[in-house]
Amino acid sequence: MIRKIIQIDEEKCNGCGLCVPNCAEGALQIIDGKARLVKDQYCDGLGACLGHCPQDALHIIEREAEEFDEEAAMEFVKSLKESRNQEIKAESNDGHFHSHENHNHMHMHMHGGGCPGSRVRTFNQDRTAIDPETAGSGDIAFSLKSQLQQWPVQLMLVPVQAPYFKNADLLITADCVPYSFADYHPKLLKGKRVVIGCPKLDDLDFYIEKLTAIIKENDLKSITVAFMEVPCCSGMVYAAQQAVLASGKDLKVNKVRITIDGKKQEV
């Protein structure tokens, strides 16, 4: 049948993923770095996703396509959510935390079969700068100390109920920020707990669900998102905002944008 359906301009699409959570039927997914229409029958052709593309890569056209199948689309969405919930649960277990319904506290278990690099750790750094280094010509002598107080840091790896999230100021950082912003440790990370990720390379829906769980389970004092100025990186802000809404918590999402030449911009 001839009907209205979404069309994606692959040349314009930068894979930011902002359209994905705005397609309630799950028809749009990021595959190989681009938004793709999974199946014609999952797209209702109403265009709810159109206004969320910063690249103007989405358009409604008329062409030969399978009829929209709402039941099949909802089954697909359900399967996606179940898969992501299992991933979140698996990540929490890999972080060695298990919730026991008959107890009012958390037990931490170290499993010999888990990845040592994912073991949950909290540490207090000696903030005294040591071993000054002299930079290249024209720069000054300087010394810096890491402000990181936890491990792991990847959003895909951190346990939802890691003890370092309790009553914390949470810094959600896009992967490229620490490379671009030279003062990341003293001016952004200091005094905060951190999760890092890339909204373009990873699953934005998973980020939203994982952040929602972290916000729900922990009494966070504040949330700050540090992101790059490139369009795809705004997905990190979107994920944080959607997670706060879904959590029901009254928290402001503070935003810090970093330019590609390393300048900090309050948004």
C-alpha positions in Angstrom: 0.0 0.0 0.0 1.0 3.6 -0.5 1.2 5.5 2.8 3.1 8.1 4.8 6.4 6.8 6.3 9.6 8.2 7.7 12.6 8.7 5.4 16.1 9.3 6.8 18.7 11.3 4.9 21.9 9.3 5.7 24.2 12.1 4.5 22.7 14.5 7.1 22.3 12.1 9.9 25.1 12.2 12.4 23.9 9.4 14.6 23.1 11.5 17.6 20.2 9.3 18.5 17.8 12.0 19.7 15.1 10.7 17.4 15.2 7.2 18.9 13.5 7.8 22.3 10.9 10.0 20.5 9.7 7.2 18.4 7.3 5.4 20.7 6.9 2.5 18.3 10.7 1.7 18.3 10.9 2.1 14.5 14.0 4.1 14.7 17.3 2.7 16.0 20.9 3.7 15.7 22.7 1.0 13.6 26.3 1.4 12.3 26.3 5.0 13.5 23.2 6.1 11.6 19.5 6.3 12.4 17.7 3.5 10.6 14.1 2.4 10.1 14.0 -1.1 11.6 10.8 -2.2 9.8 8.2 -0.4 7.8 5.4 -1.9 9.9 6.7 -0.3 13.1 6.4 3.3 11.7 3.0 4.9 12.0 3.9 7.8 9.7 2.7 10.5 12.1 6.2 12.0 12.4 6.5 12.4 16.2 10.2 12.1 15.8 10.7 14.9 13.3 11.2 17.9 15.6 14.0 16.1 17.5 16.5 15.9 14.7 19.1 18.8 14.9 20.4 17.9 11.4 16.9 18.0 9.7 17.6 14.4 8.4 14.1 13.1 9.0 11.2 13.6 6.7 7.8 12.1 6.1 7.2 10.8 2.5 4.7 8.7 0.7 5.8 5.4 -0.7 4.9 1.7 -1.0 5.2 0.3 2.5 3.8 -2.4 4.8 0.8 -1.3 6.8 1.5 0.0 10.3 1.1 -2.9 12.8 0.6 -1.3 16.2 0.6 -4.7 18.0 3.9 -5.8 16.4 5.4 -2.4 17.2 4.4 -2.6 20.9 5.8 -6.1 21.1 9.1 -4.9 19.6 9.2 -2.0 22.1 8.5 -4.4 25.0 11.3 -6.7 23.8 13.7 -3.8 23.7 12.8 -2.7 27.2 13.1 -6.2 28.6 16.5 -6.5 27.0 17.7 -3.2 28.4 16.4 -4.1 31.9 18.3 -7.3 31.8 21.4 -5.4 30.8 21.0 -2.9 33.7 20.5 -5.8 36.1 23.5 -7.6 34.7 25.6 -4.5 35.0 24.5 -4.1 38.7 25.4 -7.7 39.4 28.8 -7.3 37.7 29.3 -4.4 40.0 28.9 -6.9 42.8 25.7 -5.5 44.4 22.6 -7.5 45.0 19.4 -6.3 46.6 17.9 -8.8 49.2 14.2 -8.2 49.8 14.4 -9.6 53.3 17.1 -7.1 54.4 17.0 -3.4 54.7 20.6 -2.9 53.6 22.8 -3.7 50.7 25.4 -6.5 50.7 28.5 -6.2 48.6 30.0 -9.4 47.2 33.2 -9.8 45.4 33.0 -12.5 42.8 36.1 -14.2 41.6 34.6 -14.6 38.1 34.0 -10.9 37.6 36.2 -8.5 35.7 38.7 -7.0 38.1 38.6 -3.8 36.2 34.9 -3.4 37.1 35.3 -3.9 40.8 33.7 -1.1 42.8 36.1 1.1 44.6 36.0 4.4 46.5 39.2 6.2 47.4 40.3 9.5 48.8 43.1 11.2 46.8 45.8 13.1 48.5 45.0 16.6 47.1 48.5 17.9 47.4 50.0 18.4 44.0 53.3 16.6 43.4 56.0 16.3 40.8 55.5 19.5 38.8 55.8 19.1 35.1 57.0 21.8 32.7 55.0 22.2 29.6 56.1 23.2 26.2 57.5 26.6 25.2 55.5 29.6 26.4 53.6 27.6 29.1 54.1 27.7 32.8 55.3 25.0 35.2 52.3 23.2 36.7 51.2 20.3 38.8 47.8 18.6 39.0 46.3 15.9 41.1 43.5 13.6 40.0 40.2 14.4 41.6 38.7 11.0 40.8 37.3 9.3 43.9 35.6 6.2 42.5 35.8 3.3 40.1 34.4 2.3 37.7 33.3 5.5 35.8 31.7 4.2 32.6 27.9 4.5 32.7 27.6 1.1 31.1 29.6 -0.4 34.0 28.7 1.5 37.2 26.3 -0.3 39.6 23.1 1.6 40.2 23.5 1.2 43.9 27.2 1.9 44.2 27.8 3.4 47.7 29.6 6.4 46.2 26.4 7.7 44.6 24.6 8.2 48.0 24.1 11.9 48.7 26.5 12.7 45.9 26.9 15.6 43.4 26.7 13.7 40.1 28.7 14.7 37.1 27.6 13.2 33.8 30.4 13.6 31.4 30.5 13.0 27.6 33.6 11.0 26.7 35.4 13.7 24.8 35.1 16.4 27.5 38.2 15.5 29.5 40.3 15.5 26.4 39.1 19.0 25.3 38.8 20.8 28.6 42.3 21.0 30.3 40.8 22.0 33.6 38.4 19.1 33.8 39.7 17.7 37.1 39.9 20.9 39.2 36.9 22.8 37.7 34.4 20.1 37.0 35.2 16.8 38.6 36.4 18.0 42.0 34.0 17.0 44.8 31.7 15.1 42.4 31.0 11.5 41.5 31.1 10.8 37.8 29.7 8.7 35.0 31.0 8.9 31.5 29.6 7.8 28.1 29.1 8.7 24.5 25.4 9.3 23.3 26.4 8.8 19.7 28.2 5.4 20.1 26.1 3.9 22.8 22.3 3.2 23.3 20.6 6.5 24.4 17.6 4.6 25.7 19.8 2.5 27.8 21.5 5.7 29.2 18.1 7.1 30.1 17.0 3.9 31.9 20.3 3.5 33.7 20.4 7.2 34.8 16.8 7.0 35.9 17.6 4.0 38.1 20.6 5.8 39.6 18.6 8.9 40.4 15.7 6.9 41.9 18.0 4.7 44.1 20.2 7.5 45.4 19.6 10.8 47.2 21.6 12.9 44.8 22.3 16.5 45.8 22.9 17.8 42.3 23.3 16.8 38.7 25.7 18.4 36.2 26.1 17.4 32.6 29.4 18.2 30.8 29.0 17.8 27.1 30.7 18.9 23.8 29.3 21.6 21.5 28.9 19.1 18.6 25.2 18.4 17.9 25.3 14.7 18.7 26.6 15.4 22.2 23.4 17.1 23.2 22.0 13.6 23.6 23.8 13.4 26.9 21.8 16.4 28.2 18.6 14.9 26.8 19.3 11.6 28.5 19.8 13.4 31.9 16.7 15.5 31.6 14.5 12.5 30.6 16.0 10.5 33.5 15.1 13.2 36.0 11.6 13.4 34.7 11.1 9.6 34.8 12.6 9.4 38.3 10.0 11.8 39.7 12.8 13.6 41.6 12.9 17.4 41.9 16.4 18.0 40.6 17.8 20.7 38.2 20.1 19.5 35.4 23.0 21.9 35.3 24.7 22.1 31.9 28.3 22.9 31.0 29.1 23.0 27.3 32.8 22.6 26.2 33.9 23.9 22.8 36.1 21.8 20.6 38.9 24.2 21.3 38.6 23.6 25.0 36.5 26.6 26.3 33.9 26.2 29.0 30.4 27.7 28.4 27.7 27.7 31.0 24.3 27.0 29.3 
